[in-house]
Amino acid sequence: MVDIAVMGAGSWGTVLAKVFADAGNPVTLWARREELAAHINNDHQNPDYLPELTLPDNIVATTDGAEALAGRDIVVLAVPSQTLRSNLERWATIIPNKATILSLAKGIEQDSLKRMSQIVEEVGGIETERIAVLSGPNLAREVGQEQPAATVIACSDENRAKLVQSALAAPYFRPYTNTDVVGCEIGGATKNVIALACGMATGKGLGANTLATLITRGLAETTRLGDALGANPRTFAGLAGLGDLVATCTSELSRNRTFGYRLGQGETMAQAQEATHGQVAEGVVSSESIHRLAQQHGVEMPITQAVHAVCHEGLNVDDMVTMLMGRSRKPE
């Protein structure tokens, strides 16, 4: 049993707090709003994101960052990728010196083009070996319903990865360990972009052949980028690569797939955003930063480039399909 702080009470942060609690650990869940913290403490529910989910009694919510972090063994960063830096700037001085930091955010920071673990190291002043990331086919609602799922805990310090693995080992949740932090982060970021493309294709009424092609070629360009950044290519054949990609590209629970589906149906970016409760899908933001990162490293990523063109340059979805199918022929 270890003391856990989960910093962020969105859907995935709340569900992972439940997993840690179901594995037998006391969990403090940090929420931005007093009203939400009170709901979690009094009603054992998060009405904003998962109203049907009953949370265990060993989860206590607070809006006080210092209270949430004090004396914790594992600190889980469950805030969106593009707000990670600003949140860490507030928390850096109060994170326990020996705590293992677990990042859930999947993305590449827009301005710096840095991965989330790099931001944690830079802003938090935290040693590389203390930073772990979690990635896998983990749709929050299904995990909250205790449907069997697996994930990957990646950390350069294998013992810290095993610590998090043990703390997350609930009956319905199976964590694996890995030392390839770069690969897990790149897989987690790019899958959101490929899921947008799959959603667009599905919205256009295209079928399984198209979807399988996008997933397979999306995995290929993800692997190329990861290889250029020093990742282990084998990581992309596992849960943090193919597993996460398939789940995000095919499930109606995936915000990125759903956003892309609406674009494929002919909605504008503004209409798709309104339909998803005012939230822009992570892949929309990531398509910009990943596109730039690929250019920086000379990596060809045609699906990412096409999604970027739709989301940021006004390309029509029909023209995106034509552009992808019209690329020069070459060996696989």
C-alpha positions as a Python dict, from the first residue, in 0.01 Angstrom:
ca = {
    (1, 'M'): (0, 0, 0),
    (2, 'V'): (130, 345, -99),
    (3, 'D'): (-11, 696, -66),
    (4, 'I'): (-136, 836, -397),
    (5, 'A'): (-212, 1189, -514),
    (6, 'V'): (-408, 1223, -839),
    (7, 'M'): (-383, 1581, -962),
    (8, 'G'): (-685, 1631, -1186),
    (9, 'A'): (-1045, 1512, -1152),
    (10, 'G'): (-1138, 1476, -1518),
    (11, 'S'): (-1270, 1146, -1648),
    (12, 'W'): (-936, 962, -1672),
    (13, 'G'): (-796, 1110, -1351),
    (14, 'T'): (-1111, 1008, -1164),
    (15, 'V'): (-1110, 657, -1308),
    (16, 'L'): (-741, 603, -1235),
    (17, 'A'): (-799, 723, -879),
    (18, 'K'): (-1063, 448, -857),
    (19, 'V'): (-817, 190, -991),
    (20, 'F'): (-553, 287, -735),
    (21, 'A'): (-817, 277, -460),
    (22, 'D'): (-954, -61, -573),
    (23, 'A'): (-596, -191, -560),
    (24, 'G'): (-594, -104, -188),
    (25, 'N'): (-425, 236, -175),
    (26, 'P'): (-543, 557, -4),
    (27, 'V'): (-596, 822, -274),
    (28, 'T'): (-622, 1199, -255),
    (29, 'L'): (-787, 1345, -564),
    (30, 'W'): (-720, 1710, -644),
    (31, 'A'): (-1004, 1899, -814),
    (32, 'R'): (-1010, 2260, -930),
    (33, 'R'): (-1360, 2336, -797),
    (34, 'E'): (-1489, 2313, -441),
    (35, 'E'): (-1829, 2196, -563),
    (36, 'L'): (-1682, 1896, -742),
    (37, 'A'): (-1461, 1804, -446),
    (38, 'A'): (-1767, 1816, -219),
    (39, 'H'): (-1963, 1586, -454),
    (40, 'I'): (-1680, 1334, -455),
    (41, 'N'): (-1645, 1340, -75),
    (42, 'N'): (-2016, 1340, 11),
    (43, 'D'): (-2176, 1142, -273),
    (44, 'H'): (-1875, 939, -397),
    (45, 'Q'): (-1949, 1053, -752),
    (46, 'N'): (-1803, 1282, -1017),
    (47, 'P'): (-2121, 1429, -1170),
    (48, 'D'): (-1931, 1633, -1430),
    (49, 'Y'): (-1768, 1343, -1611),
    (50, 'L'): (-1884, 1003, -1485),
    (51, 'P'): (-2211, 1047, -1294),
    (52, 'E'): (-2296, 677, -1309),
    (53, 'L'): (-1969, 571, -1142),
    (54, 'T'): (-1958, 507, -766),
    (55, 'L'): (-1618, 589, -621),
    (56, 'P'): (-1456, 393, -335),
    (57, 'D'): (-1454, 535, 18),
    (58, 'N'): (-1073, 549, 22),
    (59, 'I'): (-1074, 839, -228),
    (60, 'V'): (-1072, 1183, -63),
    (61, 'A'): (-1101, 1496, -277),
    (62, 'T'): (-951, 1838, -208),
    (63, 'T'): (-891, 2166, -392),
    (64, 'D'): (-577, 2235, -189),
    (65, 'G'): (-271, 2131, -391),
    (66, 'A'): (-41, 2125, -89),
    (67, 'E'): (-284, 1902, 102),
    (68, 'A'): (-315, 1667, -195),
    (69, 'L'): (61, 1632, -242),
    (70, 'A'): (188, 1620, 116),
    (71, 'G'): (378, 1299, 190),
    (72, 'R'): (260, 1110, -120),
    (73, 'D'): (461, 824, -265),
    (74, 'I'): (316, 850, -617),
    (75, 'V'): (198, 1176, -774),
    (76, 'V'): (-25, 1128, -1077),
    (77, 'L'): (-43, 1422, -1318),
    (78, 'A'): (-389, 1397, -1474),
    (79, 'V'): (-425, 1740, -1632),
    (80, 'P'): (-444, 1806, -2011),
    (81, 'S'): (-114, 1813, -2198),
    (82, 'Q'): (-136, 2181, -2293),
    (83, 'T'): (-194, 2289, -1929),
    (84, 'L'): (68, 2060, -1774),
    (85, 'R'): (338, 2329, -1771),
    (86, 'S'): (124, 2595, -1598),
    (87, 'N'): (-2, 2349, -1337),
    (88, 'L'): (347, 2220, -1266),
    (89, 'E'): (471, 2575, -1215),
    (90, 'R'): (229, 2595, -919),
    (91, 'W'): (305, 2251, -779),
    (92, 'A'): (681, 2214, -837),
    (93, 'T'): (791, 2335, -495),
    (94, 'I'): (539, 2120, -303),
    (95, 'I'): (586, 1786, -480),
    (96, 'P'): (759, 1547, -235),
    (97, 'N'): (1129, 1508, -313),
    (98, 'K'): (1125, 1129, -335),
    (99, 'A'): (784, 1078, -499),
    (100, 'T'): (746, 892, -827),
    (101, 'I'): (573, 1115, -1082),
    (102, 'L'): (327, 944, -1317),
    (103, 'S'): (216, 1142, -1623),
    (104, 'L'): (-115, 1058, -1791),
    (105, 'A'): (-116, 1341, -2046),
    (106, 'K'): (-83, 1239, -2412),
    (107, 'G'): (45, 1508, -2640),
    (108, 'I'): (334, 1723, -2758),
    (109, 'E'): (355, 2076, -2617),
    (110, 'Q'): (277, 2329, -2890),
    (111, 'D'): (545, 2590, -2833),
    (112, 'S'): (839, 2376, -2724),
    (113, 'L'): (754, 2051, -2909),
    (114, 'K'): (849, 1868, -2588),
    (115, 'R'): (705, 1544, -2460),
    (116, 'M'): (523, 1548, -2127),
    (117, 'S'): (806, 1378, -1936),
    (118, 'Q'): (1046, 1644, -2063),
    (119, 'I'): (816, 1916, -1929),
    (120, 'V'): (794, 1742, -1592),
    (121, 'E'): (1173, 1724, -1575),
    (122, 'E'): (1222, 2085, -1685),
    (123, 'V'): (952, 2263, -1486),
    (124, 'G'): (941, 2038, -1183),
    (125, 'G'): (1317, 1999, -1155),
    (126, 'I'): (1253, 1627, -1122),
    (127, 'E'): (1515, 1364, -1203),
    (128, 'T'): (1448, 1156, -1516),
    (129, 'E'): (1447, 830, -1322),
    (130, 'R'): (1158, 953, -1103),
    (131, 'I'): (929, 1019, -1402),
    (132, 'A'): (695, 750, -1535),
    (133, 'V'): (426, 762, -1801),
    (134, 'L'): (112, 553, -1846),
    (135, 'S'): (-22, 457, -2187),
    (136, 'G'): (-244, 188, -2332),
    (137, 'P'): (-593, 105, -2462),
    (138, 'N'): (-764, 265, -2164),
    (139, 'L'): (-1099, 425, -2248),
    (140, 'A'): (-1197, 580, -1917),
    (141, 'R'): (-1563, 477, -1909),
    (142, 'E'): (-1487, 110, -1977),
    (143, 'V'): (-1214, 98, -1711),
    (144, 'G'): (-1452, 271, -1468),
    (145, 'Q'): (-1704, -4, -1537),
    (146, 'E'): (-1431, -254, -1442),
    (147, 'Q'): (-1413, -410, -1786),
    (148, 'P'): (-1081, -597, -1814),
    (149, 'A'): (-801, -379, -1952),
    (150, 'A'): (-423, -357, -1958),
    (151, 'T'): (-180, -69, -1968),
    (152, 'V'): (192, 10, -1976),
    (153, 'I'): (393, 192, -1710),
    (154, 'A'): (713, 323, -1867),
    (155, 'C'): (1003, 455, -1659),
    (156, 'S'): (1380, 455, -1703),
    (157, 'D'): (1402, 322, -1346),
    (158, 'E'): (1253, -25, -1368),
    (159, 'N'): (1201, -44, -990),
    (160, 'R'): (985, 269, -994),
    (161, 'A'): (785, 124, -1284),
    (162, 'K'): (729, -187, -1074),
    (163, 'L'): (618, 28, -778),
    (164, 'V'): (348, 192, -989),
    (165, 'Q'): (261, -144, -1145),
    (166, 'S'): (197, -295, -802),
    (167, 'A'): (-7, 4, -687),
    (168, 'L'): (-231, -16, -997),
    (169, 'A'): (-287, -391, -999),
    (170, 'A'): (-664, -399, -945),
    (171, 'P'): (-856, -719, -1030),
    (172, 'Y'): (-976, -576, -1362),
    (173, 'F'): (-664, -374, -1453),
    (174, 'R'): (-335, -533, -1558),
    (175, 'P'): (-29, -304, -1577),
    (176, 'Y'): (286, -403, -1765),
    (177, 'T'): (624, -230, -1730),
    (178, 'N'): (856, -86, -1992),
    (179, 'T'): (1166, 134, -1991),
    (180, 'D'): (1086, 306, -2324),
    (181, 'V'): (938, 636, -2208),
    (182, 'V'): (989, 802, -2549),
    (183, 'G'): (805, 527, -2736),
    (184, 'C'): (509, 524, -2499),
    (185, 'E'): (474, 902, -2517),
    (186, 'I'): (500, 920, -2896),
    (187, 'G'): (249, 638, -2935),
    (188, 'G'): (8, 810, -2697),
    (189, 'A'): (34, 1145, -2873),
    (190, 'T'): (11, 1036, -3236),
    (191, 'K'): (-277, 791, -3189),
    (192, 'N'): (-510, 1086, -3127),
    (193, 'V'): (-421, 1231, -3468),
    (194, 'I'): (-474, 899, -3646),
    (195, 'A'): (-805, 858, -3462),
    (196, 'L'): (-922, 1189, -3608),
    (197, 'A'): (-847, 1055, -3956),
    (198, 'C'): (-1036, 732, -3879),
    (199, 'G'): (-1331, 931, -3749),
    (200, 'M'): (-1336, 1143, -4064),
    (201, 'A'): (-1333, 830, -4281),
    (202, 'T'): (-1614, 671, -4081),
    (203, 'G'): (-1813, 992, -4099),
    (204, 'K'): (-1780, 979, -4479),
    (205, 'G'): (-1931, 631, -4473),
    (206, 'L'): (-1609, 452, -4560),
    (207, 'G'): (-1571, 98, -4432),
    (208, 'A'): (-1341, -151, -4266),
    (209, 'N'): (-1082, -159, -4546),
    (210, 'T'): (-1024, 214, -4517),
    (211, 'L'): (-1014, 201, -4138),
    (212, 'A'): (-764, -87, -4137),
    (213, 'T'): (-547, 98, -4388),
    (214, 'L'): (-542, 417, -4180),
    (215, 'I'): (-462, 230, -3859),
    (216, 'T'): (-184, 27, -4021),
    (217, 'R'): (-23, 316, -4206),
    (218, 'G'): (-78, 539, -3902),
    (219, 'L'): (118, 291, -3696),
    (220, 'A'): (394, 296, -3959),
    (221, 'E'): (435, 674, -3945),
    (222, 'T'): (417, 672, -3565),
    (223, 'T'): (700, 417, -3561),
    (224, 'R'): (908, 629, -3800),
    (225, 'L'): (876, 931, -3573),
    (226, 'G'): (951, 728, -3262),
    (227, 'D'): (1257, 575, -3425),
    (228, 'A'): (1387, 922, -3514),
    (229, 'L'): (1347, 1028, -3151),
    (230, 'G'): (1524, 724, -3008),
    (231, 'A'): (1229, 502, -2918),
    (232, 'N'): (1237, 124, -2932),
    (233, 'P'): (1035, 23, -3243),
    (234, 'R'): (904, -284, -3059),
    (235, 'T'): (709, -57, -2824),
    (236, 'F'): (473, 36, -3108),
    (237, 'A'): (368, -329, -3153),
    (238, 'G'): (249, -339, -2791),
    (239, 'L'): (-22, -190, -2573),
    (240, 'A'): (117, 164, -2580),
    (241, 'G'): (137, 155, -2959),
    (242, 'L'): (-101, -69, -3151),
    (243, 'G'): (-327, -134, -2852),
    (244, 'D'): (-393, 232, -2776),
    (245, 'L'): (-421, 312, -3146),
    (246, 'V'): (-689, 50, -3216),
    (247, 'A'): (-900, 147, -2915),
    (248, 'T'): (-887, 518, -2991),
    (249, 'C'): (-950, 477, -3365),
    (250, 'T'): (-1247, 241, -3337),
    (251, 'S'): (-1444, 325, -3022),
    (252, 'E'): (-1737, 567, -3012),
    (253, 'L'): (-1614, 655, -2661),
    (254, 'S'): (-1304, 813, -2815),
    (255, 'R'): (-1334, 1193, -2823),
    (256, 'N'): (-1086, 1215, -3111),
    (257, 'R'): (-1268, 961, -3326),
    (258, 'T'): (-1600, 1129, -3247),
    (259, 'F'): (-1464, 1473, -3335),
    (260, 'G'): (-1328, 1340, -3664),
    (261, 'Y'): (-1658, 1164, -3736),
    (262, 'R'): (-1843, 1494, -3711),
    (263, 'L'): (-1597, 1657, -3949),
    (264, 'G'): (-1651, 1367, -4189),
    (265, 'Q'): (-2024, 1426, -4166),
    (266, 'G'): (-1969, 1778, -4296),
    (267, 'E'): (-1964, 1977, -3972),
    (268, 'T'): (-1724, 2267, -3928),
    (269, 'M'): (-1456, 2270, -3661),
    (270, 'A'): (-1674, 2503, -3452),
    (271, 'Q'): (-1979, 2276, -3486),
    (272, 'A'): (-1778, 1966, -3393),
    (273, 'Q'): (-1637, 2147, -3091),
    (274, 'E'): (-1983, 2258, -2979),
    (275, 'A'): (-2113, 1901, -3011),
    (276, 'T'): (-1832, 1772, -2789),
    (277, 'H'): (-1930, 2004, -2502),
    (278, 'G'): (-1700, 2285, -2613),
    (279, 'Q'): (-1388, 2070, -2592),
    (280, 'V'): (-1138, 2052, -2877),
    (281, 'A'): (-1011, 1697, -2924),
    (282, 'E'): (-649, 1651, -2819),
    (283, 'G'): (-560, 1529, -3168),
    (284, 'V'): (-653, 1867, -3317),
    (285, 'V'): (-390, 2037, -3103),
    (286, 'S'): (-141, 1753, -3139),
    (287, 'S'): (-166, 1746, -3518),
    (288, 'E'): (1, 2088, -3523),
    (289, 'S'): (285, 2004, -3285),
    (290, 'I'): (346, 1653, -3422),
    (291, 'H'): (344, 1783, -3779),
    (292, 'R'): (612, 2037, -3684),
    (293, 'L'): (810, 1776, -3489),
    (294, 'A'): (808, 1545, -3792),
    (295, 'Q'): (928, 1826, -4017),
    (296, 'Q'): (1203, 1910, -3768),
    (297, 'H'): (1333, 1553, -3781),
    (298, 'G'): (1271, 1492, -4151),
    (299, 'V'): (1007, 1222, -4090),
    (300, 'E'): (736, 1158, -4348),
    (301, 'M'): (391, 1146, -4181),
    (302, 'P'): (129, 1180, -4456),
    (303, 'I'): (-179, 1102, -4243),
    (304, 'T'): (-70, 1349, -3975),
    (305, 'Q'): (-2, 1605, -4247),
    (306, 'A'): (-350, 1550, -4394),
    (307, 'V'): (-523, 1581, -4057),
    (308, 'H'): (-325, 1896, -3986),
    (309, 'A'): (-440, 2039, -4319),
    (310, 'V'): (-805, 1971, -4235),
    (311, 'C'): (-785, 2108, -3881),
    (312, 'H'): (-557, 2407, -3937),
    (313, 'E'): (-553, 2491, -4307),
    (314, 'G'): (-918, 2447, -4406),
    (315, 'L'): (-871, 2141, -4627),
    (316, 'N'): (-1198, 1963, -4710),
    (317, 'V'): (-1226, 1603, -4584),
    (318, 'D'): (-1301, 1479, -4938),
    (319, 'D'): (-985, 1646, -5060),
    (320, 'M'): (-792, 1489, -4772),
    (321, 'V'): (-893, 1141, -4889),
    (322, 'T'): (-800, 1228, -5247),
    (323, 'M'): (-465, 1363, -5132),
    (324, 'L'): (-380, 1047, -4937),
    (325, 'M'): (-488, 811, -5215),
    (326, 'G'): (-304, 1012, -5479),
    (327, 'R'): (38, 984, -5318),
    (328, 'S'): (315, 831, -5529),
    (329, 'R'): (324, 453, -5537),
    (330, 'K'): (610, 280, -5356),
    (331, 'P'): (702, -43, -5171),
    (332, 'E'): (541, -90, -4829),
}
